Amino acid sequence: MQTLTVENLADHHSDHGGSKRQSLVPKEGSEGPHTTNPSMRRMSRFEGRPSVQYSRRMSMVSRSSVTGSSFGIKNIGLFPVKLQNTYKLQPDHIEVFKPESVRIIIQEVLDECLNGEKYNPTQCRSLSQMLTDLIKSRVKDMGFQRYKYIVTVTIGQDSNQGVRVVSRCLWNKVTDNYAEASYDKNGLYAVAAVYACYFE
């Protein structure tokens, strides 16, 4: 066994000096640790500044979205649309409501939708609503300007009983008018009426 002396210790350091590991502590003025593994240097750079920049951008986006929403809420209703009054108290001759043309439309809708139908008390409610919307849509497509429409549809069972449908309206007899049509087949009857009031 070799004794530990100063000479032996010096020889040991001189023999193993080439395999000494380099220090990872960076020198002054250097950008990072001088290692021979490039992947370690890339990972250290990736885990540094980019994560901070990413979180900063996210915070800026959230602030801008909140600011934009508050700006939109504050400006709702600040600039109402104003339309100039035309002072037109009656329609032109070609735009006057035409009862006979509307009656033909009502009759076509009743014949198309009620053909082959039988009276069913549970379905008549939804059926009358559907007919009302369809008739109003067809009449609006005829292009009578500045008219408001009221449409009624009455559906019942035909049992050879007497039925009278009556209505009263307060309107201008020069511009306002109405049209009606009826349907009676397969034990079911329907009466539809359209009231047109000129509106300014």
VENKA-V117001 format. One record per pair of residues at least 24 apart in sequence whose ideal C-beta (glycine too) atoms are under 7 Angstrom apart, sorted by the first residue. I is the first residue (numbers start at 0). J is the second residue. D is the distance in Angstrom with one decimal. If there is no record, write none. Layout:
[[I/J/D] [I/J/D]]
//
This chain:
[[87/199/6.1] [88/199/6.3] [89/173/6.4] [89/174/5.2] [89/197/6.9] [90/144/6.5] [90/145/6.3] [90/174/6.2] [90/197/6.0] [94/143/6.0] [94/144/5.0] [96/143/5.2] [96/146/6.0] [96/176/4.9] [96/195/4.2] [98/176/5.2] [98/177/6.6] [98/178/4.2] [100/141/6.8] [101/138/5.7] [101/178/3.9] [101/193/5.7] [102/178/4.4] [102/179/6.8] [102/180/5.4] [104/137/4.9] [104/138/6.3] [105/134/5.7] [105/178/6.3] [105/179/6.9] [105/180/4.0] [105/191/5.1] [105/193/6.4] [106/180/4.2] [108/133/5.5] [108/134/5.3] [108/137/6.3] [109/180/6.0] [109/182/4.1] [109/189/5.8] [109/191/6.1] [110/182/6.7] [113/182/5.2] [113/187/6.7] [113/189/6.0] [116/185/6.8] [116/187/6.0] [117/185/5.2] [117/186/6.2] [117/187/6.1] [118/156/4.2] [118/186/5.4] [118/187/4.3] [123/154/4.5] [126/154/6.3] [127/152/4.5] [127/154/5.1] [130/191/6.5] [134/191/6.0] [134/193/6.4] [138/193/5.8] [143/195/6.8] [145/197/6.0] [145/198/5.5] [145/199/6.5] [146/195/4.8] [146/196/6.8] [146/197/5.9] [146/198/6.7] [147/196/4.9] [147/198/4.8] [148/193/6.1] [148/194/6.9] [148/195/5.8] [149/194/4.3] [150/193/5.3] [151/192/5.2] [152/189/6.4] [152/191/4.7] [153/189/6.7] [153/190/4.7] [154/187/6.9] [154/189/4.7] [155/188/5.6] [156/186/6.2] [156/187/6.6] [157/183/6.0] [157/186/5.1] [157/187/6.2] [157/188/4.7] [164/190/5.1] [166/192/6.7] [168/194/6.0] [170/196/5.6] [171/197/6.6]]
//
